[in-house]
Amino acid sequence: MREQNDLILADMIATRAEEVPDHAVVTFEGAGVRNDEVRTYADLWMNGSRIAAGLIAHGMQRGDRFGLLMQNHPEFIECMVAASISGCVFVPVDPRTRGDKLAYTLRNSACRGIVCGDYSLAQVAAIREQTPDLEWISVLESGDEADAMPTRDVAGAESIASMLEVPEISVDVRLESPLDPFEIIYTSGTTGDPKGVVCSNVRYGAAAMIGVLCNFQPDERPYTGLSLTHGNAQMITLAPTLSMRLHATFSRKFTKSRLWDITRTHGCTVFNLLGGMVTAIYSEPLKPDDGDNPVRFVVSAGMPVSIWEAFEQRFNVKVLECYGAIEGGLAIKPVGVGPVGSFGKPPPTLEMKILDENDNECPPGVMGELVSRPLTGEKAEVEYFKNKEASEKKTAGGWLRSGDVCHRDEDGWFYFDYRKGGGIRHNGDFVNPGFVEKVVAEHPQVTDVFVYGVPAASGAPGEKDVVAAVVPTDPDTFDPASVFASCRLGLEGNFVPSFLQVVDEIPKTASEKPQERLLLERFGPGRAGIYAAT
């Protein structure tokens, strides 16, 4: 008989549903336009069991994959619980994803089904013919968007209510090992196609330790508006909350204008931030009650040094800076400890170094690639789904190769400098220029395009704004607003260019490689031919 393991989500929720069934563990706030939705441990267990039964009824076997394409809803967590109960594997996908990128993700992961919000159903319907493995579609009919495609308009689609409205049901946990896969999170595809990082059940359960490392207290009330399709929200907010019996508040999506009101209404004591979000919050008009909030500290990844202390003073909070990636690697700079600008030091279980191109350790102050491995000296392990070559490259020499260029100081504090290979990190996401270039190139007014990054106006370390250099078909009739509109329709938000740079031609080498440095020399907000997104 299988022994229960608190590091397995299904077992964790089952245990707490027995011990504290009525503990309200999560609230999804209604933004003033809908009622708040609250879930207890008992709710999560019962609804997770119902969805697990629905997955099994669809013929889903252990290890089979299904997509999750939705904003932050209680049903997202319930689908996670269902995956752990049924032994299936969920593939979280940003609900803004569409077109070729959505088709690639579902096809590469061989998803047999998908659970999506009604506001994303049209995106699924549009790529149905490109995803032959997709057998079923379950729709969360949120009613959030009046013009959402009706479920009945898509052949084979059904409401998730058909799973959730059944009587109480008991489903045996089908996992055979804590090492069984739990989810596949796709990278942003900085170079080449996105890669699916396979996360085991036990690895997700272990993420709850982040709460301990961040010094979450028993009465902590976390908040996030980051998407649960992103590892940050899953690992920093949700995992510690479920494990530590806290109470977390979620928003459908991040909103800088309502942030502090949400924390006041729900008594939130900590929230997490990525990259340019910090500057977006700080750029809001000053208010006399900015510092009147219950937040003790924020968990930040990419706090700009230039506003770090001013942010703390204005909003009466402290900053806990951290570093991590879905493949692994973790460092934390606790509140009030270490130098401003550092992302911290690794936990006691992890060895972290800066290596040069020959794998020699760099001395303090010298930049190189950030690498890590277990302190015991064991080889780092990463599994990219169906991509053994990439997995081996990521862990060459036994080290987890971050792809980030960093340095450390004499006291062992680490600092982020830039992404190796010049990747474009925008608001915490690594933007694949190929997806952007495809959408822009398909616009009838564009004859050539090259996408690159410039230092972010936000000042966030390692962040870049996205620039699309375009050659118009007819300069006299070129309409930048039309190109921006096409990008918003065809791309997720963080992939939409911040600027269009209109040029006569893309400067290229003899081998047809665009010369980014020449475009950078001509770039500058307010200069001729530069159009900013509005």
Protein Blocks (a to p, Z undefined) as FASTA:
>chain_A
ZZddfkbmklmmmmmmmmmmmlcfbdcdehhpaccddddfklmmmmmmmmmmmmmmnopa
ehiacdddddddfklmmmmmmmmmnopacddddfkbgcjllmmmmmmnopabdcddfklm
mmmmmmmmmmmklmbdcdddeklamkbccfklpghiacfklmmmpccdddddfbfbfkbc
fbdcddehlnocdddddddfklmmmmmmmmmmnopafkbccddfbdfkbmklmmmmmmmm
mmnopacdddfbdcfklmmmmmmmnopabdcdehjlmmmmmmpccdfklmmcfbfbdcde
hiafklmmmmmmmnopacddddddfkbccddddehiajehiabjadfkbccddddfkopa
cdehiacddddddfklpacddddehilklmmmmmgghiacehpacdddfkopacdfbdeh
hiaceehiacdfklmmmmmmmpmkbcbdcddddddfklpghiacdddddddfblmlocfk
lmmmmmmmmpcfklpcfbdcddfbdcddfkopacfklmmmmgcehiahiacdZZ
